[in-house]
Amino acid sequence: MFVAGVVAFLVSIFGTPIAMRQFIKLKADQPIRDYGPQTHLTKKGTPTMGGVVFIVGTLIAYIAGHLTLTTLPDAQLKPTGPTATAVVLLGLFVFHGVLGFIDDYLKVSKKNSGGLSMRKKLIGQAVIGAAFGIIALYFPSKGPEPLTVASSTISFIRDIEILEITKVGAVILFIFIVMAMSNAVNLTDGLDGLATGTSIMVLVAYAGIAFWQYRHWVNDESYRGAYDYASRDPLEIALIAGACAGACVGFLWWNTSPAKIFMGDTGSMALGALIAGMAVATRTVFLLPIITVLYFIITVTWVMQIGSYRTTGKRIFRMVPLQHHFELAGWSEVNVVIRFWIVAGLGVAAALGLFYADFLREMSGAS
């Protein structure tokens, strides 16, 4: 995890300026909406599609992490090659990045903020989610306890056994979660460093959750604790989460205010899909709205605004997504970003507290 995080950080922090120069040459600058906050007009000419950098950085770091694992002793429980979990998580990450790249490319080539239609974008997300949902549900591992990447049981901090929804139902739920998170992070993007900073917090949290599950894993024969976790490849999840977090930290150096590059839909859709995959893989689906509370709030308020305007013709907020409401209310962009980071951090802290409290409760009950 440490090696992957450092490699991803270095690739991203040194690779981003190279990408910036290339995107500027290609005139791949983010179209700015005229009807948004007027302060955004100063961002005209800033290159977009920066998500390419941390996607590539994460992939390189993943390979570096696995090369490191092969040199460590006692590799019995350490994956030395790509696993089904990696295929699902990195597949969601890369293919949603490609979908977002197409959207960004259409925007910059046509010089407007339209891009792919919402219908085409949703169809693309659904197809990608379905493909990797099937892999997650129908390809169990070999070992003492055969496990799949996803579960046919709804989970909170672990599987809730009485909430069995069948494999078909689980694939449908998988698709919904992936689409919801991909669009939620996309809505959150729009201010310098906002989506990048909050994603780092969430990814670090999932790295911690997954590593904790690895240390108390059902397939670890050396572990004799009273409580274990049934996620399929917890160390693999932690490795990918750490790699992506490191890549995002390097990218944030250039993406923070005033941003020299934007992640675009290439980055935001990829990050949302990856986070959704991690929630499913760690069996923490109902914990997801807490650990990503900022994304949840921004998405719910967006739905409220659209619903209110279409039914009554009235707006609840000055503008959505919610961050622009506060800009129009007079908050500076930096204030909005920092205060939203605080909200995101509180959600992550609450989620980790619930996760650990559940562990302590189970351990005390078993003793």
Secondary structure, DSSP 8 states (H G I E B T S, - for coil): -HHHHHHHHHHHHHHHHHHHHHHHHTT-B----TTS-GGGGGGTT-B--THHHHHHHHHHHHHHHHHHHTTSS-GGGS--S--HHHHHHHHHHHHHHHHHHHHHHHHHHHTSS--S-HHHHHHHHHHHHHHHHHHHHH----SSS---SS-SEEESSSEEEEEE-HHHHHHHHHHHHHHHHHHHHHHH-SSTTHHHHHHHHHHHHHHHHHHHHHHTBTT-TT---S--B--S-HHHHHHHHHHHHHHHHHHHHHHSSS-SS--HHHHHHHHHHHHHHHHHHTT-TTTHHHHTHHHHHHHHHHHHHHHHHHHHS--SSSSSSHHHHHHHTT--HHHHHHHHHHHHHHHHHHHHHHHHHHHHHHHHHH-
